[in-house]
């Protein structure tokens, strides 16, 4: 995946409503305009990296890109789990992410418990990998220092759409 690290930004929208409720793992969802502009070599699967909500702190994250086979989605999505406990929802705020590595391909699961266990394993792997010096430095990238507009304008790898 030549496009990694990949930087993108967009307004958090309502997703399928299962992250917090059904899985106990809240996710922030990007609009279709961000999903549709992913480079061709960013395949479906689970990624890890850094995330910032609005002008807040930068946190570790994991992201699922794809169709979520367990739920048989018909629409491709980018669902980010920011590894941090937020006091309230942040729908409508701007989420900035730097995808720095790939964990695994998307796959189907036979039970909800199996899916939840895999997500927890992905989170632990992301935490470990993001402590490596080559990934820690991306937390300080200028992308996160650039001004975050309160509009829904997306910036993909530094280019305004």
C-alpha positions in Angstrom: 0.0 0.0 0.0 2.0 2.9 -1.4 -0.5 5.4 -0.1 0.3 4.9 3.6 0.5 7.0 5.6 -2.7 8.4 4.3 -4.3 11.5 5.8 -7.9 12.5 5.6 -10.4 14.7 7.3 -14.1 15.0 7.3 -17.2 15.7 9.3 -18.4 12.9 11.6 -21.8 11.6 10.5 -24.3 9.1 11.9 -23.4 5.6 10.9 -25.3 2.3 11.3 -25.8 2.8 15.1 -24.1 -0.4 16.2 -20.7 0.6 17.4 -21.6 1.8 20.8 -24.9 0.0 21.2 -24.3 -3.5 19.9 -20.5 -3.8 20.0 -19.7 -1.6 23.0 -17.0 -0.1 20.8 -18.0 3.4 19.6 -17.0 4.5 16.1 -16.9 7.7 14.2 -18.0 7.5 10.6 -16.9 9.5 7.6 -19.2 10.8 4.8 -19.3 9.0 1.5 -17.3 11.8 -0.1 -14.3 10.8 2.0 -14.8 7.0 1.5 -15.2 7.5 -2.3 -11.9 9.3 -2.6 -9.7 6.7 -1.0 -6.7 5.7 -3.2 -7.2 2.5 -5.2 -4.4 0.7 -3.3 -6.1 1.3 0.1 -7.9 -2.1 0.2 -10.7 -3.0 2.6 -9.5 -4.2 6.0 -8.4 -2.9 9.4 -5.9 -0.1 9.8 -4.3 1.7 12.7 -3.1 5.3 13.1 -3.8 8.6 14.8 -7.0 10.6 15.1 -8.0 14.1 16.3 -11.5 15.3 16.9 -11.9 19.0 16.2 -9.0 20.9 17.9 -8.7 18.3 20.6 -5.8 16.0 21.5 -4.4 13.3 19.1 -5.2 9.7 20.1 -4.5 6.3 18.8 -7.1 4.8 16.6 -8.2 1.7 14.6 -10.3 1.9 11.5 -12.4 -0.5 9.5 -12.7 0.2 5.8 -15.1 -1.9 3.8 -18.4 -3.7 3.8 -18.5 -5.2 7.3 -19.3 -8.8 6.2 -20.8 -9.8 9.5 -23.6 -7.2 8.9 -23.7 -7.6 5.1 -23.5 -3.9 4.4 -24.3 -2.7 0.9 -22.4 0.5 1.3 -18.6 0.8 1.8 -17.8 2.6 5.0 -14.8 4.0 7.0 -15.5 3.5 10.7 -12.9 4.9 13.2 -12.6 3.8 16.8 -10.6 6.5 18.6 -8.8 4.8 21.5 -10.0 7.3 24.1 -13.1 7.7 26.2 -15.0 10.8 25.2 -17.6 12.4 27.5 -20.1 12.9 24.8 -20.8 12.2 21.1 -19.0 14.4 18.5 -21.3 14.1 15.5 -20.8 17.1 13.2 -17.3 17.7 14.4 -14.3 17.4 12.1 -12.3 14.1 12.4 -8.7 14.2 11.2 -7.0 10.8 10.8 -3.6 9.6 9.7 -3.7 5.9 8.7 -0.2 4.6 9.2 -0.5 0.8 9.0 -2.5 -2.2 8.0 -3.6 -4.9 10.5 -5.6 -7.5 8.5 -8.1 -7.9 5.7 -11.8 -7.7 6.3 -13.4 -11.0 7.1 -16.7 -12.6 8.1 -17.4 -13.8 11.6 -19.8 -16.6 12.8 -20.9 -14.7 15.9 -21.1 -11.3 17.4 -18.8 -12.4 20.3 -16.2 -13.5 17.7 -16.4 -10.1 16.0 -16.0 -8.2 19.3 -13.0 -10.4 20.3 -11.3 -9.6 16.9 -11.9 -5.9 17.3 -10.4 -6.0 20.8 -7.4 -7.8 19.4 -7.1 -5.2 16.6 -7.1 -2.4 19.2 -4.3 -4.1 21.3 -2.2 -4.6 18.1 -2.7 -0.9 17.1 -1.7 0.3 20.6 1.5 -1.7 20.4 2.4 -0.8 16.8 1.7 2.9 17.4 4.4 3.0 20.1 7.1 2.3 17.5 9.2 5.4 16.8 8.4 5.4 13.0 4.7 5.7 13.9 5.0 8.0 17.0 6.5 10.7 14.8 3.4 10.8 12.7 1.4 12.0 15.7 3.4 15.2 15.3 2.7 15.6 11.6 1.9 19.1 10.3 -1.5 17.7 9.2 -2.7 17.7 12.8 -1.3 21.2 13.3 -3.1 22.8 10.3 -6.3 24.7 11.2 -9.4 22.6 11.4 -12.3 24.4 9.8 -15.8 23.9 11.2 -17.2 23.2 7.8 -17.4 19.9 6.1 -14.6 20.6 3.6 -12.5 17.5 3.3 -8.7 17.5 2.9 -7.2 14.3 1.5 -3.4 14.0 1.8 -3.1 17.7 2.0 -5.3 18.6 -1.0 -8.6 20.5 -0.6 -11.4 18.9 -2.5 
